[in-house]
């Protein structure tokens, strides 16, 4: 994982999943995050690895509130960066 997070390319754009970086910075385990936010451990892992087909706003809201961050701190879209 790099400083921008896990890159998932979609066409000419890319999503960067940065939840793993936040957890490392705040020294929070996936297990603790899962328990404290009542979010399935496998779902947390998918948000870290970028292994998603859709984003759930309810989950993002819980994560943002718990981690005191914005959605763009967890997942970011960079448009048209590839040719």
PyMOL Python script that loads the backbone (N, CA, C, O; Angstrom):
from pymol import cmd

cmd.read_pdbstr("""\
ATOM      1  N   UNK A   1       0.854  -1.174   0.000  1.00  0.00           N
ATOM      2  CA  UNK A   1       0.000   0.000   0.000  1.00  0.00           C
ATOM      3  C   UNK A   1       0.901   1.239   0.000  1.00  0.00           C
ATOM      4  O   UNK A   1       1.843   1.335   0.786  1.00  0.00           O
ATOM      5  N   UNK A   2       0.597   2.175  -0.888  1.00  0.00           N
ATOM      6  CA  UNK A   2       1.395   3.392  -0.919  1.00  0.00           C
ATOM      7  C   UNK A   2       0.660   4.518  -0.205  1.00  0.00           C
ATOM      8  O   UNK A   2      -0.430   4.310   0.327  1.00  0.00           O
ATOM      9  N   UNK A   3       1.247   5.698  -0.192  1.00  0.00           N
ATOM     10  CA  UNK A   3       0.658   6.831   0.542  1.00  0.00           C
ATOM     11  C   UNK A   3      -0.707   7.234  -0.005  1.00  0.00           C
ATOM     12  O   UNK A   3      -1.518   7.806   0.724  1.00  0.00           O
ATOM     13  N   UNK A   4      -0.970   6.945  -1.275  1.00  0.00           N
ATOM     14  CA  UNK A   4      -2.269   7.272  -1.867  1.00  0.00           C
ATOM     15  C   UNK A   4      -3.310   6.189  -1.604  1.00  0.00           C
ATOM     16  O   UNK A   4      -4.494   6.405  -1.862  1.00  0.00           O
ATOM     17  N   UNK A   5      -2.900   5.043  -1.103  1.00  0.00           N
ATOM     18  CA  UNK A   5      -3.814   3.947  -0.854  1.00  0.00           C
ATOM     19  C   UNK A   5      -3.760   2.908  -1.954  1.00  0.00           C
ATOM     20  O   UNK A   5      -2.865   2.921  -2.798  1.00  0.00           O
ATOM     21  N   UNK A   6      -4.710   2.025  -1.933  1.00  0.00           N
ATOM     22  CA  UNK A   6      -4.814   0.967  -2.930  1.00  0.00           C
ATOM     23  C   UNK A   6      -5.493   1.531  -4.169  1.00  0.00           C
ATOM     24  O   UNK A   6      -6.592   2.080  -4.083  1.00  0.00           O
ATOM     25  N   UNK A   7      -4.846   1.399  -5.314  1.00  0.00           N
ATOM     26  CA  UNK A   7      -5.382   1.945  -6.565  1.00  0.00           C
ATOM     27  C   UNK A   7      -6.213   0.898  -7.294  1.00  0.00           C
ATOM     28  O   UNK A   7      -5.777  -0.235  -7.496  1.00  0.00           O
ATOM     29  N   UNK A   8      -7.428   1.303  -7.686  1.00  0.00           N
ATOM     30  CA  UNK A   8      -8.299   0.458  -8.497  1.00  0.00           C
ATOM     31  C   UNK A   8      -8.672   1.271  -9.727  1.00  0.00           C
ATOM     32  O   UNK A   8      -9.379   2.275  -9.629  1.00  0.00           O
ATOM     33  N   UNK A   9      -8.191   0.828 -10.888  1.00  0.00           N
ATOM     34  CA  UNK A   9      -8.449   1.558 -12.136  1.00  0.00           C
ATOM     35  C   UNK A   9      -9.803   1.195 -12.720  1.00  0.00           C
ATOM     36  O   UNK A   9     -10.182   0.026 -12.794  1.00  0.00           O
ATOM     37  N   UNK A  10     -10.521   2.234 -13.133  1.00  0.00           N
ATOM     38  CA  UNK A  10     -11.817   2.077 -13.805  1.00  0.00           C
ATOM     39  C   UNK A  10     -11.755   2.984 -15.029  1.00  0.00           C
ATOM     40  O   UNK A  10     -11.853   4.204 -14.902  1.00  0.00           O
ATOM     41  N   UNK A  11     -11.593   2.399 -16.208  1.00  0.00           N
ATOM     42  CA  UNK A  11     -11.469   3.201 -17.419  1.00  0.00           C
ATOM     43  C   UNK A  11     -10.250   4.108 -17.344  1.00  0.00           C
ATOM     44  O   UNK A  11      -9.136   3.637 -17.117  1.00  0.00           O
ATOM     45  N   UNK A  12     -10.459   5.406 -17.534  1.00  0.00           N
ATOM     46  CA  UNK A  12      -9.372   6.388 -17.496  1.00  0.00           C
ATOM     47  C   UNK A  12      -9.146   6.950 -16.102  1.00  0.00           C
ATOM     48  O   UNK A  12      -8.226   7.741 -15.896  1.00  0.00           O
ATOM     49  N   UNK A  13      -9.968   6.553 -15.148  1.00  0.00           N
ATOM     50  CA  UNK A  13      -9.904   7.084 -13.786  1.00  0.00           C
ATOM     51  C   UNK A  13      -9.431   6.010 -12.813  1.00  0.00           C
ATOM     52  O   UNK A  13      -9.257   4.849 -13.182  1.00  0.00           O
ATOM     53  N   UNK A  14      -9.226   6.419 -11.571  1.00  0.00           N
ATOM     54  CA  UNK A  14      -8.830   5.465 -10.540  1.00  0.00           C
ATOM     55  C   UNK A  14      -9.438   5.853  -9.206  1.00  0.00           C
ATOM     56  O   UNK A  14      -9.516   7.028  -8.849  1.00  0.00           O
ATOM     57  N   UNK A  15      -9.863   4.837  -8.484  1.00  0.00           N
ATOM     58  CA  UNK A  15     -10.263   5.012  -7.099  1.00  0.00           C
ATOM     59  C   UNK A  15      -9.076   4.672  -6.226  1.00  0.00           C
ATOM     60  O   UNK A  15      -8.332   3.736  -6.516  1.00  0.00           O
ATOM     61  N   UNK A  16      -8.896   5.434  -5.151  1.00  0.00           N
ATOM     62  CA  UNK A  16      -7.854   5.158  -4.175  1.00  0.00           C
ATOM     63  C   UNK A  16      -8.524   4.869  -2.842  1.00  0.00           C
ATOM     64  O   UNK A  16      -9.206   5.722  -2.275  1.00  0.00           O
ATOM     65  N   UNK A  17      -8.321   3.663  -2.355  1.00  0.00           N
ATOM     66  CA  UNK A  17      -8.896   3.241  -1.083  1.00  0.00           C
ATOM     67  C   UNK A  17      -7.840   3.416   0.000  1.00  0.00           C
ATOM     68  O   UNK A  17      -6.794   2.767  -0.025  1.00  0.00           O
ATOM     69  N   UNK A  18      -8.128   4.300   0.950  1.00  0.00           N
ATOM     70  CA  UNK A  18      -7.124   4.743   1.911  1.00  0.00           C
ATOM     71  C   UNK A  18      -7.436   4.367   3.352  1.00  0.00           C
ATOM     72  O   UNK A  18      -6.775   4.850   4.272  1.00  0.00           O
ATOM     73  N   UNK A  19      -8.431   3.516   3.562  1.00  0.00           N
ATOM     74  CA  UNK A  19      -8.805   3.144   4.921  1.00  0.00           C
ATOM     75  C   UNK A  19      -7.649   2.475   5.654  1.00  0.00           C
ATOM     76  O   UNK A  19      -7.438   2.733   6.839  1.00  0.00           O
ATOM     77  N   UNK A  20      -6.904   1.629   4.971  1.00  0.00           N
ATOM     78  CA  UNK A  20      -5.752   0.966   5.589  1.00  0.00           C
ATOM     79  C   UNK A  20      -4.727   1.964   6.103  1.00  0.00           C
ATOM     80  O   UNK A  20      -4.154   1.779   7.177  1.00  0.00           O
ATOM     81  N   UNK A  21      -4.498   3.026   5.332  1.00  0.00           N
ATOM     82  CA  UNK A  21      -3.554   4.062   5.764  1.00  0.00           C
ATOM     83  C   UNK A  21      -4.036   4.748   7.039  1.00  0.00           C
ATOM     84  O   UNK A  21      -3.253   4.998   7.955  1.00  0.00           O
ATOM     85  N   UNK A  22      -5.332   5.048   7.086  1.00  0.00           N
ATOM     86  CA  UNK A  22      -5.899   5.713   8.266  1.00  0.00           C
ATOM     87  C   UNK A  22      -5.760   4.820   9.496  1.00  0.00           C
ATOM     88  O   UNK A  22      -5.375   5.282  10.570  1.00  0.00           O
ATOM     89  N   UNK A  23      -6.078   3.539   9.329  1.00  0.00           N
ATOM     90  CA  UNK A  23      -5.966   2.621  10.457  1.00  0.00           C
ATOM     91  C   UNK A  23      -4.530   2.518  10.947  1.00  0.00           C
ATOM     92  O   UNK A  23      -4.290   2.477  12.154  1.00  0.00           O
ATOM     93  N   UNK A  24      -3.570   2.476  10.023  1.00  0.00           N
ATOM     94  CA  UNK A  24      -2.151   2.445  10.407  1.00  0.00           C
ATOM     95  C   UNK A  24      -1.766   3.713  11.177  1.00  0.00           C
ATOM     96  O   UNK A  24      -1.105   3.640  12.213  1.00  0.00           O
ATOM     97  N   UNK A  25      -2.184   4.872  10.661  1.00  0.00           N
ATOM     98  CA  UNK A  25      -1.850   6.146  11.308  1.00  0.00           C
ATOM     99  C   UNK A  25      -2.445   6.246  12.709  1.00  0.00           C
ATOM    100  O   UNK A  25      -1.811   6.779  13.618  1.00  0.00           O
ATOM    101  N   UNK A  26      -3.663   5.732  12.883  1.00  0.00           N
ATOM    102  CA  UNK A  26      -4.357   5.849  14.168  1.00  0.00           C
ATOM    103  C   UNK A  26      -4.147   4.623  15.053  1.00  0.00           C
ATOM    104  O   UNK A  26      -4.673   4.552  16.164  1.00  0.00           O
ATOM    105  N   UNK A  27      -3.378   3.662  14.553  1.00  0.00           N
ATOM    106  CA  UNK A  27      -3.077   2.441  15.292  1.00  0.00           C
ATOM    107  C   UNK A  27      -4.362   1.722  15.735  1.00  0.00           C
ATOM    108  O   UNK A  27      -4.516   1.350  16.899  1.00  0.00           O
ATOM    109  N   UNK A  28      -5.268   1.541  14.782  1.00  0.00           N
ATOM    110  CA  UNK A  28      -6.540   0.864  15.023  1.00  0.00           C
ATOM    111  C   UNK A  28      -6.558  -0.410  14.179  1.00  0.00           C
ATOM    112  O   UNK A  28      -6.245  -0.376  12.989  1.00  0.00           O
ATOM    113  N   UNK A  29      -6.920  -1.511  14.789  1.00  0.00           N
ATOM    114  CA  UNK A  29      -6.980  -2.776  14.045  1.00  0.00           C
ATOM    115  C   UNK A  29      -8.296  -2.892  13.287  1.00  0.00           C
ATOM    116  O   UNK A  29      -9.285  -2.237  13.616  1.00  0.00           O
ATOM    117  N   UNK A  30      -8.282  -3.736  12.269  1.00  0.00           N
ATOM    118  CA  UNK A  30      -9.518  -4.002  11.524  1.00  0.00           C
ATOM    119  C   UNK A  30     -10.571  -4.594  12.450  1.00  0.00           C
ATOM    120  O   UNK A  30     -11.755  -4.270  12.350  1.00  0.00           O
ATOM    121  N   UNK A  31     -10.135  -5.454  13.339  1.00  0.00           N
ATOM    122  CA  UNK A  31     -11.059  -6.088  14.260  1.00  0.00           C
ATOM    123  C   UNK A  31     -11.738  -5.060  15.176  1.00  0.00           C
ATOM    124  O   UNK A  31     -12.950  -5.121  15.384  1.00  0.00           O
ATOM    125  N   UNK A  32     -10.965  -4.125  15.719  1.00  0.00           N
ATOM    126  CA  UNK A  32     -11.523  -3.088  16.592  1.00  0.00           C
ATOM    127  C   UNK A  32     -12.487  -2.201  15.813  1.00  0.00           C
ATOM    128  O   UNK A  32     -13.571  -1.882  16.300  1.00  0.00           O
ATOM    129  N   UNK A  33     -12.094  -1.803  14.608  1.00  0.00           N
ATOM    130  CA  UNK A  33     -12.963  -0.969  13.781  1.00  0.00           C
ATOM    131  C   UNK A  33     -14.268  -1.699  13.483  1.00  0.00           C
ATOM    132  O   UNK A  33     -15.350  -1.115  13.551  1.00  0.00           O
ATOM    133  N   UNK A  34     -14.155  -2.970  13.156  1.00  0.00           N
ATOM    134  CA  UNK A  34     -15.328  -3.774  12.858  1.00  0.00           C
ATOM    135  C   UNK A  34     -16.273  -3.836  14.056  1.00  0.00           C
ATOM    136  O   UNK A  34     -17.478  -3.632  13.914  1.00  0.00           O
ATOM    137  N   UNK A  35     -15.730  -4.113  15.217  1.00  0.00           N
ATOM    138  CA  UNK A  35     -16.548  -4.213  16.424  1.00  0.00           C
ATOM    139  C   UNK A  35     -17.152  -2.872  16.815  1.00  0.00           C
ATOM    140  O   UNK A  35     -18.346  -2.790  17.102  1.00  0.00           O
ATOM    141  N   UNK A  36     -16.346  -1.830  16.827  1.00  0.00           N
ATOM    142  CA  UNK A  36     -16.803  -0.517  17.303  1.00  0.00           C
ATOM    143  C   UNK A  36     -17.820   0.132  16.367  1.00  0.00           C
ATOM    144  O   UNK A  36     -18.655   0.919  16.811  1.00  0.00           O
ATOM    145  N   UNK A  37     -17.755  -0.193  15.076  1.00  0.00           N
ATOM    146  CA  UNK A  37     -18.690   0.415  14.124  1.00  0.00           C
ATOM    147  C   UNK A  37     -19.805  -0.552  13.717  1.00  0.00           C
ATOM    148  O   UNK A  37     -20.662  -0.220  12.899  1.00  0.00           O
ATOM    149  N   UNK A  38     -19.779  -1.745  14.298  1.00  0.00           N
ATOM    150  CA  UNK A  38     -20.770  -2.781  13.969  1.00  0.00           C
ATOM    151  C   UNK A  38     -20.832  -3.033  12.460  1.00  0.00           C
ATOM    152  O   UNK A  38     -21.901  -3.124  11.858  1.00  0.00           O
ATOM    153  N   UNK A  39     -19.639  -3.140  11.885  1.00  0.00           N
ATOM    154  CA  UNK A  39     -19.496  -3.397  10.452  1.00  0.00           C
ATOM    155  C   UNK A  39     -18.786  -4.731  10.284  1.00  0.00           C
ATOM    156  O   UNK A  39     -17.778  -4.982  10.944  1.00  0.00           O
ATOM    157  N   UNK A  40     -19.288  -5.573   9.428  1.00  0.00           N
ATOM    158  CA  UNK A  40     -18.708  -6.885   9.212  1.00  0.00           C
ATOM    159  C   UNK A  40     -17.217  -6.769   8.868  1.00  0.00           C
ATOM    160  O   UNK A  40     -16.814  -5.906   8.088  1.00  0.00           O
ATOM    161  N   UNK A  41     -16.414  -7.645   9.458  1.00  0.00           N
ATOM    162  CA  UNK A  41     -14.967  -7.645   9.252  1.00  0.00           C
ATOM    163  C   UNK A  41     -14.613  -7.759   7.774  1.00  0.00           C
ATOM    164  O   UNK A  41     -13.689  -7.097   7.302  1.00  0.00           O
ATOM    165  N   UNK A  42     -15.347  -8.599   7.040  1.00  0.00           N
ATOM    166  CA  UNK A  42     -15.082  -8.782   5.607  1.00  0.00           C
ATOM    167  C   UNK A  42     -15.342  -7.493   4.830  1.00  0.00           C
ATOM    168  O   UNK A  42     -14.649  -7.202   3.856  1.00  0.00           O
ATOM    169  N   UNK A  43     -16.328  -6.734   5.256  1.00  0.00           N
ATOM    170  CA  UNK A  43     -16.628  -5.453   4.597  1.00  0.00           C
ATOM    171  C   UNK A  43     -15.486  -4.462   4.848  1.00  0.00           C
ATOM    172  O   UNK A  43     -15.067  -3.752   3.934  1.00  0.00           O
ATOM    173  N   UNK A  44     -14.990  -4.418   6.074  1.00  0.00           N
ATOM    174  CA  UNK A  44     -13.845  -3.553   6.394  1.00  0.00           C
ATOM    175  C   UNK A  44     -12.665  -3.923   5.505  1.00  0.00           C
ATOM    176  O   UNK A  44     -11.994  -3.046   4.961  1.00  0.00           O
ATOM    177  N   UNK A  45     -12.415  -5.206   5.359  1.00  0.00           N
ATOM    178  CA  UNK A  45     -11.308  -5.671   4.518  1.00  0.00           C
ATOM    179  C   UNK A  45     -11.504  -5.232   3.074  1.00  0.00           C
ATOM    180  O   UNK A  45     -10.540  -4.846   2.413  1.00  0.00           O
ATOM    181  N   UNK A  46     -12.724  -5.284   2.579  1.00  0.00           N
ATOM    182  CA  UNK A  46     -12.997  -4.847   1.201  1.00  0.00           C
ATOM    183  C   UNK A  46     -12.741  -3.349   1.032  1.00  0.00           C
ATOM    184  O   UNK A  46     -12.219  -2.924   0.001  1.00  0.00           O
ATOM    185  N   UNK A  47     -13.101  -2.552   2.027  1.00  0.00           N
ATOM    186  CA  UNK A  47     -12.841  -1.114   1.950  1.00  0.00           C
ATOM    187  C   UNK A  47     -11.337  -0.813   2.022  1.00  0.00           C
ATOM    188  O   UNK A  47     -10.885   0.207   1.503  1.00  0.00           O
ATOM    189  N   UNK A  48     -10.592  -1.665   2.641  1.00  0.00           N
ATOM    190  CA  UNK A  48      -9.134  -1.492   2.690  1.00  0.00           C
ATOM    191  C   UNK A  48      -8.507  -1.899   1.364  1.00  0.00           C
ATOM    192  O   UNK A  48      -7.643  -1.194   0.844  1.00  0.00           O
ATOM    193  N   UNK A  49      -8.936  -3.034   0.813  1.00  0.00           N
ATOM    194  CA  UNK A  49      -8.328  -3.591  -0.403  1.00  0.00           C
ATOM    195  C   UNK A  49      -8.907  -3.043  -1.697  1.00  0.00           C
ATOM    196  O   UNK A  49      -8.360  -3.290  -2.772  1.00  0.00           O
ATOM    197  N   UNK A  50     -10.014  -2.297  -1.608  1.00  0.00           N
ATOM    198  CA  UNK A  50     -10.639  -1.781  -2.822  1.00  0.00           C
ATOM    199  C   UNK A  50     -11.377  -2.841  -3.586  1.00  0.00           C
ATOM    200  O   UNK A  50     -11.608  -2.697  -4.787  1.00  0.00           O
ATOM    201  N   UNK A  51     -11.751  -3.907  -2.912  1.00  0.00           N
ATOM    202  CA  UNK A  51     -12.438  -5.027  -3.542  1.00  0.00           C
ATOM    203  C   UNK A  51     -13.952  -4.830  -3.422  1.00  0.00           C
ATOM    204  O   UNK A  51     -14.645  -5.643  -2.811  1.00  0.00           O
ATOM    205  N   UNK A  52     -14.461  -3.731  -4.018  1.00  0.00           N
ATOM    206  CA  UNK A  52     -15.866  -3.358  -3.911  1.00  0.00           C
ATOM    207  C   UNK A  52     -16.470  -3.154  -5.287  1.00  0.00           C
ATOM    208  O   UNK A  52     -15.780  -2.784  -6.236  1.00  0.00           O
ATOM    209  N   UNK A  53     -17.757  -3.399  -5.382  1.00  0.00           N
ATOM    210  CA  UNK A  53     -18.476  -3.055  -6.599  1.00  0.00           C
ATOM    211  C   UNK A  53     -19.388  -1.858  -6.366  1.00  0.00           C
ATOM    212  O   UNK A  53     -19.829  -1.212  -7.316  1.00  0.00           O
ATOM    213  N   UNK A  54     -19.666  -1.567  -5.099  1.00  0.00           N
ATOM    214  CA  UNK A  54     -20.473  -0.387  -4.767  1.00  0.00           C
ATOM    215  C   UNK A  54     -20.088   0.107  -3.378  1.00  0.00           C
ATOM    216  O   UNK A  54     -19.650  -0.664  -2.524  1.00  0.00           O
ATOM    217  N   UNK A  55     -20.263   1.399  -3.176  1.00  0.00           N
ATOM    218  CA  UNK A  55     -19.989   2.011  -1.880  1.00  0.00           C
ATOM    219  C   UNK A  55     -21.295   2.167  -1.123  1.00  0.00           C
ATOM    220  O   UNK A  55     -22.295   2.606  -1.690  1.00  0.00           O
ATOM    221  N   UNK A  56     -21.292   1.815   0.137  1.00  0.00           N
ATOM    222  CA  UNK A  56     -22.474   1.906   0.978  1.00  0.00           C
ATOM    223  C   UNK A  56     -22.354   3.167   1.832  1.00  0.00           C
ATOM    224  O   UNK A  56     -21.446   3.273   2.657  1.00  0.00           O
ATOM    225  N   UNK A  57     -23.266   4.123   1.638  1.00  0.00           N
ATOM    226  CA  UNK A  57     -23.167   5.397   2.365  1.00  0.00           C
ATOM    227  C   UNK A  57     -23.395   5.225   3.859  1.00  0.00           C
ATOM    228  O   UNK A  57     -22.887   6.016   4.652  1.00  0.00           O
ATOM    229  N   UNK A  58     -24.144   4.213   4.254  1.00  0.00           N
ATOM    230  CA  UNK A  58     -24.337   3.963   5.685  1.00  0.00           C
ATOM    231  C   UNK A  58     -23.035   3.519   6.342  1.00  0.00           C
ATOM    232  O   UNK A  58     -22.714   3.948   7.451  1.00  0.00           O
ATOM    233  N   UNK A  59     -22.297   2.670   5.665  1.00  0.00           N
ATOM    234  CA  UNK A  59     -21.008   2.218   6.183  1.00  0.00           C
ATOM    235  C   UNK A  59     -20.021   3.378   6.185  1.00  0.00           C
ATOM    236  O   UNK A  59     -19.305   3.577   7.167  1.00  0.00           O
ATOM    237  N   UNK A  60     -19.974   4.140   5.106  1.00  0.00           N
ATOM    238  CA  UNK A  60     -19.059   5.278   5.048  1.00  0.00           C
ATOM    239  C   UNK A  60     -19.360   6.279   6.153  1.00  0.00           C
ATOM    240  O   UNK A  60     -18.439   6.859   6.729  1.00  0.00           O
ATOM    241  N   UNK A  61     -20.629   6.490   6.455  1.00  0.00           N
ATOM    242  CA  UNK A  61     -21.002   7.421   7.522  1.00  0.00           C
ATOM    243  C   UNK A  61     -20.486   6.926   8.871  1.00  0.00           C
ATOM    244  O   UNK A  61     -19.944   7.706   9.653  1.00  0.00           O
ATOM    245  N   UNK A  62     -20.652   5.636   9.144  1.00  0.00           N
ATOM    246  CA  UNK A  62     -20.158   5.072  10.412  1.00  0.00           C
ATOM    247  C   UNK A  62     -18.643   5.172  10.509  1.00  0.00           C
ATOM    248  O   UNK A  62     -18.101   5.534  11.553  1.00  0.00           O
ATOM    249  N   UNK A  63     -17.962   4.847   9.409  1.00  0.00           N
ATOM    250  CA  UNK A  63     -16.495   4.911   9.417  1.00  0.00           C
ATOM    251  C   UNK A  63     -16.006   6.341   9.610  1.00  0.00           C
ATOM    252  O   UNK A  63     -15.093   6.590  10.398  1.00  0.00           O
ATOM    253  N   UNK A  64     -16.612   7.274   8.892  1.00  0.00           N
ATOM    254  CA  UNK A  64     -16.201   8.677   9.005  1.00  0.00           C
ATOM    255  C   UNK A  64     -16.432   9.215  10.412  1.00  0.00           C
ATOM    256  O   UNK A  64     -15.578   9.915  10.957  1.00  0.00           O
ATOM    257  N   UNK A  65     -17.569   8.896  10.997  1.00  0.00           N
ATOM    258  CA  UNK A  65     -17.839   9.361  12.363  1.00  0.00           C
ATOM    259  C   UNK A  65     -16.863   8.759  13.361  1.00  0.00           C
ATOM    260  O   UNK A  65     -16.340   9.463  14.226  1.00  0.00           O
ATOM    261  N   UNK A  66     -16.620   7.477  13.246  1.00  0.00           N
ATOM    262  CA  UNK A  66     -15.713   6.797  14.173  1.00  0.00           C
ATOM    263  C   UNK A  66     -14.276   7.303  14.029  1.00  0.00           C
ATOM    264  O   UNK A  66     -13.588   7.530  15.024  1.00  0.00           O
ATOM    265  N   UNK A  67     -13.830   7.477  12.788  1.00  0.00           N
ATOM    266  CA  UNK A  67     -12.441   7.878  12.531  1.00  0.00           C
ATOM    267  C   UNK A  67     -12.256   9.389  12.489  1.00  0.00           C
ATOM    268  O   UNK A  67     -11.134   9.873  12.338  1.00  0.00           O
ATOM    269  N   UNK A  68     -13.360  10.143  12.624  1.00  0.00           N
ATOM    270  CA  UNK A  68     -13.336  11.598  12.575  1.00  0.00           C
ATOM    271  C   UNK A  68     -12.641  12.078  11.294  1.00  0.00           C
ATOM    272  O   UNK A  68     -11.659  12.818  11.336  1.00  0.00           O
ATOM    273  N   UNK A  69     -13.184  11.632  10.158  1.00  0.00           N
ATOM    274  CA  UNK A  69     -12.603  11.983   8.867  1.00  0.00           C
ATOM    275  C   UNK A  69     -13.714  12.216   7.855  1.00  0.00           C
ATOM    276  O   UNK A  69     -14.894  12.083   8.179  1.00  0.00           O
ATOM    277  N   UNK A  70     -13.344  12.558   6.650  1.00  0.00           N
ATOM    278  CA  UNK A  70     -14.280  12.749   5.542  1.00  0.00           C
ATOM    279  C   UNK A  70     -14.249  11.535   4.626  1.00  0.00           C
ATOM    280  O   UNK A  70     -13.306  10.744   4.658  1.00  0.00           O
ATOM    281  N   UNK A  71     -15.289  11.394   3.808  1.00  0.00           N
ATOM    282  CA  UNK A  71     -15.343  10.279   2.861  1.00  0.00           C
ATOM    283  C   UNK A  71     -14.104  10.271   1.969  1.00  0.00           C
ATOM    284  O   UNK A  71     -13.552   9.209   1.680  1.00  0.00           O
ATOM    285  N   UNK A  72     -13.668  11.452   1.535  1.00  0.00           N
ATOM    286  CA  UNK A  72     -12.507  11.530   0.643  1.00  0.00           C
ATOM    287  C   UNK A  72     -11.220  11.083   1.334  1.00  0.00           C
ATOM    288  O   UNK A  72     -10.223  10.821   0.660  1.00  0.00           O
ATOM    289  N   UNK A  73     -11.222  10.993   2.654  1.00  0.00           N
ATOM    290  CA  UNK A  73     -10.072  10.449   3.371  1.00  0.00           C
ATOM    291  C   UNK A  73     -10.048   8.925   3.273  1.00  0.00           C
ATOM    292  O   UNK A  73      -8.993   8.310   3.426  1.00  0.00           O
ATOM    293  N   UNK A  74     -11.204   8.316   3.018  1.00  0.00           N
ATOM    294  CA  UNK A  74     -11.335   6.862   2.944  1.00  0.00           C
ATOM    295  C   UNK A  74     -11.249   6.370   1.507  1.00  0.00           C
ATOM    296  O   UNK A  74     -10.550   5.401   1.212  1.00  0.00           O
ATOM    297  N   UNK A  75     -11.965   7.045   0.617  1.00  0.00           N
ATOM    298  CA  UNK A  75     -11.950   6.663  -0.798  1.00  0.00           C
ATOM    299  C   UNK A  75     -11.953   7.937  -1.641  1.00  0.00           C
ATOM    300  O   UNK A  75     -12.705   8.876  -1.377  1.00  0.00           O
ATOM    301  N   UNK A  76     -11.106   7.947  -2.647  1.00  0.00           N
ATOM    302  CA  UNK A  76     -10.966   9.140  -3.507  1.00  0.00           C
ATOM    303  C   UNK A  76     -10.984   8.722  -4.966  1.00  0.00           C
ATOM    304  O   UNK A  76     -10.386   7.714  -5.340  1.00  0.00           O
ATOM    305  N   UNK A  77     -11.668   9.497  -5.781  1.00  0.00           N
ATOM    306  CA  UNK A  77     -11.678   9.269  -7.228  1.00  0.00           C
ATOM    307  C   UNK A  77     -10.811  10.317  -7.895  1.00  0.00           C
ATOM    308  O   UNK A  77     -11.007  11.517  -7.700  1.00  0.00           O
ATOM    309  N   UNK A  78      -9.854   9.858  -8.682  1.00  0.00           N
ATOM    310  CA  UNK A  78      -9.059  10.765  -9.510  1.00  0.00           C
ATOM    311  C   UNK A  78      -9.463  10.502 -10.947  1.00  0.00           C
ATOM    312  O   UNK A  78      -9.243   9.417 -11.486  1.00  0.00           O
ATOM    313  N   UNK A  79     -10.062  11.522 -11.556  1.00  0.00           N
ATOM    314  CA  UNK A  79     -10.648  11.367 -12.897  1.00  0.00           C
ATOM    315  C   UNK A  79      -9.615  11.528 -14.004  1.00  0.00           C
ATOM    316  O   UNK A  79      -8.676  12.316 -13.893  1.00  0.00           O
ATOM    317  N   UNK A  80      -9.806  10.778 -15.054  1.00  0.00           N
ATOM    318  CA  UNK A  80      -9.057  10.902 -16.314  1.00  0.00           C
ATOM    319  C   UNK A  80      -7.563  11.048 -16.115  1.00  0.00           C
ATOM    320  O   UNK A  80      -6.940  11.939 -16.694  1.00  0.00           O
ATOM    321  N   UNK A  81      -6.984  10.181 -15.301  1.00  0.00           N
ATOM    322  CA  UNK A  81      -5.528  10.263 -15.097  1.00  0.00           C
ATOM    323  C   UNK A  81      -4.758   9.307 -16.002  1.00  0.00           C
ATOM    324  O   UNK A  81      -3.533   9.384 -16.094  1.00  0.00           O
ATOM    325  N   UNK A  82      -5.479   8.409 -16.667  1.00  0.00           N
ATOM    326  CA  UNK A  82      -4.851   7.470 -17.589  1.00  0.00           C
ATOM    327  C   UNK A  82      -5.314   7.742 -19.004  1.00  0.00           C
ATOM    328  O   UNK A  82      -6.434   8.208 -19.213  1.00  0.00           O
ATOM    329  N   UNK A  83      -4.474   7.460 -19.968  1.00  0.00           N
ATOM    330  CA  UNK A  83      -4.831   7.661 -21.373  1.00  0.00           C
ATOM    331  C   UNK A  83      -5.282   6.384 -22.003  1.00  0.00           C
ATOM    332  O   UNK A  83      -5.622   6.365 -23.186  1.00  0.00           O
TER     333      UNK A  83
END
""", "prot")
cmd.dss("prot")
cmd.show_as("cartoon", "prot")
cmd.util.cbc("prot")
cmd.orient("prot")
